[in-house]
């Protein structure tokens, strides 16, 4: 076995940026960027089922407090009356909505959509 004990150290004085031409690294603005990736048909993804949930509110309490809760007990939540409710798709926030009734079933009216990668799919 041979032990290599010669270690070269890096010295900042050895750096020389005088010969570096940064203008060569700048992208040419007159050449349009066209990716080599072909455009794909994303309509397949539109058929994938997702779970939409309307979350009224939530709160964090200790397990001890929860164990003391019984029938008729009130647990205070973190949203105020009249605030928009959270719309979640597969557990991720999509936007906010209010509850409506349509044909005697609950529904939701979207108030706003948060920025999401879903917004650009299929556009």
C-alpha positions in Angstrom: 0.0 0.0 0.0 1.2 3.5 -0.7 0.2 6.5 1.3 -0.3 9.6 -0.7 0.6 12.5 1.5 1.1 15.2 -1.1 -2.0 17.4 -1.0 -2.3 20.4 -3.2 -3.8 23.4 -1.5 -5.9 26.0 -3.3 -4.5 29.5 -3.1 -6.8 32.5 -4.1 -3.7 34.3 -5.3 -3.6 31.8 -8.2 -6.9 33.0 -9.6 -6.6 35.2 -12.6 -9.9 36.6 -14.1 -8.2 39.0 -16.5 -8.6 36.5 -19.4 -12.2 35.8 -18.7 -14.6 37.3 -21.2 -18.1 37.4 -19.7 -19.7 38.8 -22.9 -19.2 35.4 -24.4 -21.5 33.9 -21.8 -24.3 36.3 -22.4 -27.3 34.8 -24.3 -27.9 36.3 -27.7 -31.2 38.2 -27.6 -31.8 38.1 -31.3 -32.0 34.3 -31.3 -35.4 33.0 -30.2 -35.4 30.2 -27.6 -37.1 27.1 -29.0 -36.9 24.1 -26.7 -36.1 20.7 -28.3 -38.9 19.2 -26.3 -41.9 18.3 -28.5 -45.3 19.7 -27.6 -47.3 16.9 -25.9 -51.0 16.4 -25.8 -52.0 16.7 -22.1 -55.7 15.9 -22.5 -55.0 12.4 -20.9 -54.4 14.1 -17.6 -57.8 15.8 -17.7 -59.4 12.4 -17.1 -57.5 11.6 -13.9 -59.9 11.8 -10.9 -59.0 14.0 -8.0 -60.6 14.6 -4.6 -61.9 18.2 -4.1 -62.4 19.1 -0.4 -64.0 22.2 1.1 -62.4 22.8 4.4 -64.4 24.9 6.8 -61.6 25.6 9.3 -59.2 23.9 11.7 -57.5 24.3 15.0 -54.7 22.8 17.0 -55.5 21.5 20.5 -53.7 19.0 22.8 -54.7 15.4 22.9 -55.7 15.9 26.5 -58.2 18.6 25.6 -59.6 16.4 22.8 -60.0 13.5 25.2 -62.0 15.8 27.6 -64.4 16.8 24.8 -67.8 15.2 24.9 -71.2 15.5 23.4 -72.3 19.2 23.2 -68.7 20.4 23.7 -67.7 23.4 21.5 -64.2 23.5 20.0 -63.3 26.9 18.6 -61.8 27.0 15.1 -59.4 29.5 13.6 -61.7 31.1 10.9 -64.2 33.9 11.4 -67.8 33.6 10.4 -68.2 34.7 6.8 -64.6 34.1 5.8 -64.0 32.2 2.5 -63.4 28.5 3.0 -60.3 26.6 1.7 -60.7 24.5 -1.4 -58.2 21.7 -1.5 -57.4 19.3 -4.3 -55.9 16.0 -3.1 -54.9 17.9 0.1 -53.2 20.9 -1.6 -54.8 24.4 -1.4 -56.3 25.3 -4.8 -58.3 28.4 -3.7 -61.1 29.8 -1.7 -64.9 29.5 -2.0 -68.2 30.0 -0.4 -70.9 27.4 0.1 -74.0 27.4 -2.1 -77.0 25.1 -2.5 -77.6 23.6 -5.9 -80.6 21.2 -6.4 -80.8 20.7 -2.7 -77.1 19.6 -2.5 -74.2 21.6 -1.2 -71.9 23.2 -3.8 -69.1 25.7 -3.8 -68.6 29.0 -5.6 -64.9 29.7 -6.3 -63.9 33.1 -5.1 -60.2 33.0 -6.0 -57.6 30.5 -7.2 -54.1 30.5 -5.7 -51.1 30.3 -7.9 -50.7 26.6 -8.8 -49.0 24.5 -11.5 -52.5 23.3 -12.3 -53.4 26.7 -13.7 -51.0 26.3 -16.7 -51.9 22.7 -17.5 -54.0 22.4 -20.6 -53.9 26.1 -21.4 
